[in-house]
Amino acid sequence: MIMVRGQCYPIRRLHERYGIRGDVTNIDEGVLIMAEQEDKYVCLFADELLGQQQVVVKSLPEYIKKICTVKGITGCTLLGDGSISLILDISGLINSTAR
C-alpha cells in the first residue's frame, strides 16, 4: 500500500503477478503508475516509463483467447514500428487487489 494525499492505495507488482524477472524490484527505484476505473484505484509498479502513445485498442482475437490463459490482458494494439503491445485490464487488476 501507498499513501497519497491522505488516501491509501494498493500497489500491484506486475512482475510478480505474471512471473517475470523485473530489472527493478525495489519500490524506491521504480515508478508507480496510478490507474483508476469507476472511482477505484490501483498503483502499478513498473521498472520505467518508456513513453506515451495514442493507440487504437483492439480486442484479442478469438484464437488467442482460446490458447492464452493469461489473466489481466484485455486487448492489444499495433504500434508504429509494427510490434504488438498488450493492453492491461485495469478493472481486473483493481478487483484482484480487493481480495
Secondary structure as a PSIPRED ss2 file (coil, helix, strand):
# PSIPRED VFORMAT (PSIPRED V4.0)

   1 M C   1.000  0.000  0.000
   2 I E   0.000  0.000  1.000
   3 M E   0.000  0.000  1.000
   4 V E   0.000  0.000  1.000
   5 R C   1.000  0.000  0.000
   6 G C   1.000  0.000  0.000
   7 Q E   0.000  0.000  1.000
   8 C E   0.000  0.000  1.000
   9 Y E   0.000  0.000  1.000
  10 P C   1.000  0.000  0.000
  11 I E   0.000  0.000  1.000
  12 R E   0.000  0.000  1.000
  13 R E   0.000  0.000  1.000
  14 L H   0.000  1.000  0.000
  15 H H   0.000  1.000  0.000
  16 E H   0.000  1.000  0.000
  17 R H   0.000  1.000  0.000
  18 Y C   1.000  0.000  0.000
  19 G C   1.000  0.000  0.000
  20 I C   1.000  0.000  0.000
  21 R C   1.000  0.000  0.000
  22 G C   1.000  0.000  0.000
  23 D C   1.000  0.000  0.000
  24 V C   1.000  0.000  0.000
  25 T C   1.000  0.000  0.000
  26 N C   1.000  0.000  0.000
  27 I C   1.000  0.000  0.000
  28 D C   1.000  0.000  0.000
  29 E C   1.000  0.000  0.000
  30 G C   1.000  0.000  0.000
  31 V E   0.000  0.000  1.000
  32 L E   0.000  0.000  1.000
  33 I E   0.000  0.000  1.000
  34 M E   0.000  0.000  1.000
  35 A E   0.000  0.000  1.000
  36 E E   0.000  0.000  1.000
  37 Q E   0.000  0.000  1.000
  38 E C   1.000  0.000  0.000
  39 D C   1.000  0.000  0.000
  40 K E   0.000  0.000  1.000
  41 Y E   0.000  0.000  1.000
  42 V E   0.000  0.000  1.000
  43 C E   0.000  0.000  1.000
  44 L E   0.000  0.000  1.000
  45 F E   0.000  0.000  1.000
  46 A E   0.000  0.000  1.000
  47 D C   1.000  0.000  0.000
  48 E C   1.000  0.000  0.000
  49 L C   1.000  0.000  0.000
  50 L C   1.000  0.000  0.000
  51 G C   1.000  0.000  0.000
  52 Q C   1.000  0.000  0.000
  53 Q C   1.000  0.000  0.000
  54 Q C   1.000  0.000  0.000
  55 V C   1.000  0.000  0.000
  56 V C   1.000  0.000  0.000
  57 V C   1.000  0.000  0.000
  58 K E   0.000  0.000  1.000
  59 S E   0.000  0.000  1.000
  60 L C   1.000  0.000  0.000
  61 P C   1.000  0.000  0.000
  62 E H   0.000  1.000  0.000
  63 Y H   0.000  1.000  0.000
  64 I H   0.000  1.000  0.000
  65 K H   0.000  1.000  0.000
  66 K H   0.000  1.000  0.000
  67 I H   0.000  1.000  0.000
  68 C C   1.000  0.000  0.000
  69 T C   1.000  0.000  0.000
  70 V C   1.000  0.000  0.000
  71 K C   1.000  0.000  0.000
  72 G C   1.000  0.000  0.000
  73 I E   0.000  0.000  1.000
  74 T E   0.000  0.000  1.000
  75 G E   0.000  0.000  1.000
  76 C E   0.000  0.000  1.000
  77 T E   0.000  0.000  1.000
  78 L E   0.000  0.000  1.000
  79 L C   1.000  0.000  0.000
  80 G C   1.000  0.000  0.000
  81 D C   1.000  0.000  0.000
  82 G C   1.000  0.000  0.000
  83 S C   1.000  0.000  0.000
  84 I E   0.000  0.000  1.000
  85 S E   0.000  0.000  1.000
  86 L E   0.000  0.000  1.000
  87 I E   0.000  0.000  1.000
  88 L E   0.000  0.000  1.000
  89 D C   1.000  0.000  0.000
  90 I H   0.000  1.000  0.000
  91 S H   0.000  1.000  0.000
  92 G H   0.000  1.000  0.000
  93 L H   0.000  1.000  0.000
  94 I H   0.000  1.000  0.000
  95 N H   0.000  1.000  0.000
  96 S H   0.000  1.000  0.000
  97 T H   0.000  1.000  0.000
  98 A C   1.000  0.000  0.000
  99 R C   1.000  0.000  0.000
